[in-house]
């Protein structure tokens, strides 16, 4: 099972999937949409941290 975390990061939101994949978005909604796209390929969980 894949766990994807969305965390605050400097002036945006970081999507943390693994050590290699850590894109940063300015808007939280963009980060959520990206995580949804990545999670649709298999079973997983999206966690949004404050």
Wavefront OBJ file of the C-alpha trace (Angstrom):
o trace
v 0.000 0.000 0.000
v 1.287 3.433 -0.955
v 1.106 6.293 1.547
v 1.276 9.824 0.125
v 1.634 12.732 2.555
v 0.855 16.376 1.811
v 2.773 18.704 4.132
v 3.276 22.452 4.470
v 6.655 23.398 2.979
v 8.075 26.934 3.021
v 5.637 28.912 0.822
v 3.700 25.928 -0.496
v 2.748 22.290 -0.069
v 5.031 19.300 -0.537
v 3.717 15.951 -1.751
v 5.922 13.300 -0.148
v 5.635 9.904 -1.812
v 9.188 8.610 -1.473
v 12.694 9.935 -0.984
v 12.976 10.606 -4.723
v 9.484 12.002 -5.448
v 8.789 15.236 -3.505
v 7.175 17.896 -5.740
v 6.160 21.235 -4.188
v 3.017 23.171 -5.150
v 1.942 26.708 -4.255
v -1.692 25.744 -3.639
v -2.930 22.933 -1.399
v -5.628 21.985 -3.946
v -2.957 21.430 -6.623
v -1.067 19.143 -4.240
v -4.225 17.152 -3.498
v -5.023 16.745 -7.201
v -1.477 15.522 -7.876
v -1.699 13.011 -5.015
v -5.065 11.739 -6.280
v -3.535 11.191 -9.704
v -0.615 9.245 -8.248
v -2.833 7.138 -5.970
v -5.212 6.037 -8.739
v -2.652 3.518 -10.049
v -3.019 1.232 -7.025
v -4.222 0.994 -3.476
v -3.029 3.812 -1.293
v -3.738 6.426 1.309
v -3.434 10.213 1.126
v -2.629 12.023 4.365
v -2.857 15.813 4.659
v -0.716 17.141 7.517
v -0.872 20.612 9.046
l 1 2 3 4 5 6 7 8 9 10 11 12 13 14 15 16 17 18 19 20 21 22 23 24 25 26 27 28 29 30 31 32 33 34 35 36 37 38 39 40 41 42 43 44 45 46 47 48 49 50
